[in-house]
């Protein structure tokens, strides 16, 4: 049976006691609301479909984000980017319980974010949130009465892939400013254009993976999940050879630091609508301009979505290095 008690603050507490079960209680502003809640809970108990929301009421959303980082995110390749998103949510939703994280709250979050960032960014954020709630419900048994709050929220459409290339004169302007800026950014930009490597791959390049005589370097466990051997042009090799030998990696920078440096250089250069990742597209285009074939370019850049890539298994990286010049 349910009992209803008026608290000193004027609110009503409903408490349900059943033999063999832990008592369930919840506080409401109105007695009628407490009675309605009690009827619904007792009906679900009688039908055998009742699941307590106590875990969602006690769990703090930012605390579980920390836990998600420790159990899942820190082992992912995108961890250095995802940590910034998690930290943003920890601050934004400070003190909120899991039961408070409703669909309407995230719809409002989506609308506010779309005023500041592009659809692709919020799309990634919403998908990350959806994975987090799925993990919370499945692995930690956090019961949310209406399920994953992200399920009803539509995702912004995925944008078309960027095709931004450096226009005439932009390379010289960009490199001039990068050299004035100092540090490693000029060499990293040039190396990205020469090899088509992703920024995350470049900063992890290890000296032990370089074979100078063959002009090749191995990238272990790339974004696509496989090791890749990349041929190096003479210019790319010379960039590596002039780096400081104080570290095991050629470029001692984090991905976010490279992105920040690139944005500052871009601003100083007065260039708009260009990103560090566009250097990969620039590199790919330049490889085709050197009359390399589709599968040769695919083998260098690691683009797995190009047709017939798996059939081109006889290609040797050291042979391509000679072709690069």
C-alpha positions in Angstrom: 0.0 0.0 0.0 1.1 3.6 -0.6 1.3 6.1 2.1 1.3 9.9 1.7 3.1 12.2 4.1 3.1 16.0 4.0 6.6 17.3 4.7 7.6 20.4 6.6 8.3 22.2 3.3 4.8 21.6 2.2 5.6 18.9 -0.4 4.1 15.4 -0.4 6.1 12.2 -0.1 4.6 9.1 -1.6 6.0 5.8 -0.2 5.2 2.3 -1.5 6.0 -0.8 0.6 5.6 -4.3 -0.7 6.6 -7.5 1.0 9.9 -8.8 -0.2 10.7 -5.5 -2.0 12.7 -2.4 -1.1 10.4 0.5 -0.3 10.0 3.1 -3.1 9.4 6.8 -2.4 9.2 10.1 -4.3 8.3 13.6 -3.3 5.9 15.9 -5.2 4.5 19.4 -4.9 0.9 18.2 -5.0 -0.7 15.3 -3.2 -2.7 14.5 -6.4 0.6 14.1 -8.3 1.9 11.8 -5.6 -1.2 9.7 -5.7 -1.1 9.4 -9.5 2.5 8.3 -9.4 1.8 5.7 -6.7 -1.1 4.2 -8.7 1.2 3.9 -11.8 4.0 2.3 -9.8 1.7 -0.2 -8.0 0.1 -1.2 -11.4 3.5 -1.8 -12.9 4.5 -3.9 -9.8 1.4 -6.0 -10.2 2.1 -6.5 -13.9 5.7 -7.4 -13.1 7.0 -4.7 -15.4 8.2 -2.3 -12.7 11.9 -1.2 -12.8 13.2 1.2 -10.2 14.5 4.6 -11.4 16.6 4.9 -8.2 19.8 4.4 -10.0 19.0 7.2 -12.5 17.9 9.5 -9.6 21.1 8.9 -7.6 23.6 8.9 -10.5 25.2 12.3 -11.3 25.5 12.8 -15.1 29.0 14.4 -15.0 30.3 11.7 -12.7 29.2 9.0 -15.2 30.9 11.0 -18.0 34.2 10.7 -16.0 33.5 7.0 -15.6 32.8 6.6 -19.4 36.1 8.2 -20.1 37.9 5.8 -17.9 36.2 2.7 -19.2 35.7 3.5 -22.9 36.8 6.8 -24.4 40.5 6.9 -23.2 41.2 3.8 -25.3 39.8 5.2 -28.5 41.9 6.8 -31.2 39.8 10.0 -31.0 40.3 10.3 -27.2 42.3 13.5 -27.5 39.4 15.2 -29.2 36.5 13.6 -27.3 37.9 14.6 -23.9 37.3 18.3 -24.7 33.6 17.5 -25.5 33.2 15.5 -22.3 34.7 18.3 -20.2 32.4 20.8 -21.8 29.4 18.7 -20.8 30.7 18.2 -17.3 30.7 22.0 -16.8 27.5 22.7 -18.7 25.5 20.0 -16.8 27.2 20.3 -13.5 25.2 18.6 -10.7 22.5 17.2 -13.0 21.2 13.7 -12.3 20.8 11.1 -15.0 17.0 11.2 -14.5 17.2 15.0 -15.4 18.8 14.4 -18.8 15.6 14.3 -20.8 14.9 14.4 -24.6 13.6 18.0 -24.3 16.9 19.1 -22.6 19.0 17.7 -25.4 16.7 19.1 -28.1 17.3 22.5 -26.5 21.0 21.8 -26.4 21.0 20.9 -30.1 19.1 24.1 -31.1 21.6 26.2 -29.1 24.6 24.5 -30.6 23.4 24.8 -34.1 23.5 28.6 -33.7 27.3 28.3 -33.0 28.6 25.3 -34.9 28.0 23.4 -38.1 25.7 20.5 -38.4 28.5 17.9 -38.7 29.9 19.0 -35.3 26.5 18.7 -33.5 25.9 15.4 -35.3 29.1 13.9 -33.8 28.2 15.3 -30.4 24.7 13.8 -30.4 26.0 10.4 -31.6 28.6 10.5 -28.7 25.8 11.2 -26.3 23.7 8.4 -27.7 26.6 5.9 -27.3 27.1 7.2 -23.7 23.5 6.6 -22.7 23.4 3.2 -24.4 26.5 2.2 -22.4 25.1 3.6 -19.2 21.8 1.6 -19.6 23.4 -1.6 -20.7 26.7 -1.8 -18.7 25.8 0.1 -15.6 22.1 -0.9 -15.5 21.0 2.7 -15.2 17.2 2.5 -15.8 15.7 5.4 -17.6 11.9 5.1 -17.8 11.7 6.5 -21.3 14.8 4.8 -22.7 17.7 6.6 -24.3 16.8 10.3 -24.4 18.8 10.8 -27.7 16.7 8.2 -29.7 13.9 10.6 -30.6 16.3 13.4 -31.7 16.9 13.7 -35.4 20.5 14.2 -36.5 21.6 17.1 -38.7 22.2 15.9 -42.3 25.8 15.0 -43.0 27.5 17.6 -45.1 29.1 16.9 -48.4 32.8 16.1 -48.2 35.0 19.1 -48.5 37.0 19.7 -51.6 39.0 22.8 -50.6 42.4 23.0 -52.2 45.1 25.7 -52.0 44.5 28.3 -54.6 47.3 29.9 -56.6 49.7 31.7 -54.2 48.0 30.4 -51.0 50.7 27.8 -50.4 53.5 30.4 -50.3 51.4 32.8 -48.1 50.5 29.9 -45.7 54.1 28.7 -45.4 55.6 32.2 -45.0 53.3 32.8 -42.0 53.9 29.3 -40.6 57.6 29.9 -40.6 57.2 33.2 -38.9 54.9 31.6 -36.3 57.8 29.2 -35.5 57.8 25.8 -33.9 56.9 22.6 -35.9 53.8 23.8 -37.7 55.5 24.8 -41.0 57.2 21.3 -41.3 54.0 19.6 -40.3 51.9 21.4 -43.0 54.6 20.7 -45.6 54.8 17.0 -44.6 51.0 16.6 -44.7 51.0 18.0 -48.2 53.8 15.7 -49.3 52.3 12.5 -47.8 48.5 12.9 -47.4 48.8 11.7 -43.9 46.2 12.6 -41.3 47.3 15.0 -38.5 46.9 12.2 -35.9 49.1 10.0 -37.9 51.8 12.6 -38.4 52.2 13.4 -34.7 52.6 9.7 -33.9 55.3 9.0 -36.4 58.1 7.1 -34.7 61.8 7.0 -35.6 61.9 3.3 -35.2 59.4 2.9 -38.1 61.4 4.8 -40.6 63.5 2.9 -43.2 65.7 5.6 -44.7 67.2 3.5 -47.5 63.8 2.4 -48.8 62.2 5.8 -48.1 59.3 4.3 -46.3 57.7 4.7 -42.9 55.2 2.5 -41.1 52.1 3.9 -39.5 50.9 1.3 -37.0 47.1 0.9 -36.3 45.8 3.8 -38.4 42.2 5.2 -38.3 41.0 2.5 -40.6 42.3 -0.2 -38.2 45.3 -1.5 -40.1 49.0 -0.8 -40.2 50.1 1.1 -43.3 53.4 1.6 -45.0 53.8 5.0 -46.6 56.3 5.8 -49.3 58.1 9.1 -48.9 59.2 11.7 -51.4 62.6 13.1 -51.2 61.1 16.3 -49.7 59.1 14.3 -47.1 62.2 12.4 -46.0 64.3 15.5 -45.7 61.6 17.0 -43.4 61.8 14.0 -41.1 65.6 13.9 -41.1 65.9 17.5 -40.0 63.7 17.1 -36.9 65.2 17.1 -33.4 66.3 13.7 -32.2 65.4 14.5 -28.6 62.1 12.5 -28.8 61.1 9.1 -30.1 58.5 10.7 -32.4 59.5 13.1 -35.2 56.9 15.7 -34.3 56.5 16.3 -30.5 53.0 17.9 -30.6 49.5 17.0 -29.8 46.8 17.0 -32.4 44.8 19.8 -30.8 48.0 21.9 -30.5 48.6 21.4 -34.3 45.0 22.5 -35.0 45.4 25.5 -32.8 48.7 26.5 -34.4 47.2 26.1 -37.9 44.2 28.3 -37.1 46.5 31.0 -35.9 48.7 30.8 -39.0 45.6 30.8 -41.2 44.3 33.9 -39.5 47.6 35.7 -39.9 47.8 34.6 -43.5 44.3 36.0 -44.2 43.1 32.7 -45.6 39.5 31.7 -45.0 37.6 28.4 -45.1 40.7 26.2 -44.9 41.5 23.6 -42.3 44.5 21.5 -41.5 42.7 18.4 -42.8 42.4 20.1 -46.2 46.1 19.5 -46.6 45.3 15.8 -47.0 42.9 16.6 -49.9 45.6 18.9 -51.3 48.1 16.0 -51.1 45.8 13.6 -52.7 45.1 15.9 -55.6 48.8 16.6 -56.1 49.5 12.8 -56.3 47.0 12.5 -59.1 48.6 15.4 -60.8 51.9 13.4 -60.8 50.1 10.8 -63.0 49.8 8.2 -60.2 47.0 5.7 -60.7 44.0 5.4 -58.5 45.3 2.4 -56.6 48.7 4.0 -56.2 47.2 7.0 -54.5 45.0 4.8 -52.4 48.0 2.8 -51.2 49.8 6.0 -50.2 46.9 7.9 -48.5 45.1 4.9 -47.0 41.7 5.8 -48.5 39.9 2.5 -48.1 36.7 3.6 -49.8 38.2 3.8 -53.2 37.1 1.1 -55.6 39.2 -2.1 -56.0 41.7 -1.2 -53.3 41.8 -4.7 -51.9 42.8 -6.1 -55.3 45.9 -4.0 -55.5 47.8 -6.1 -53.1 51.0 -6.4 -55.2 52.0 -2.7 -54.8 55.2 -2.2 -52.9 55.7 1.1 -51.0 59.4 1.3 -51.9 58.5 1.2 -55.6 56.1 4.1 -55.1 58.8 6.1 -53.2 60.9 6.1 -56.4 57.9 7.2 -58.4 57.3 10.1 -56.1 60.6 11.7 -56.8 
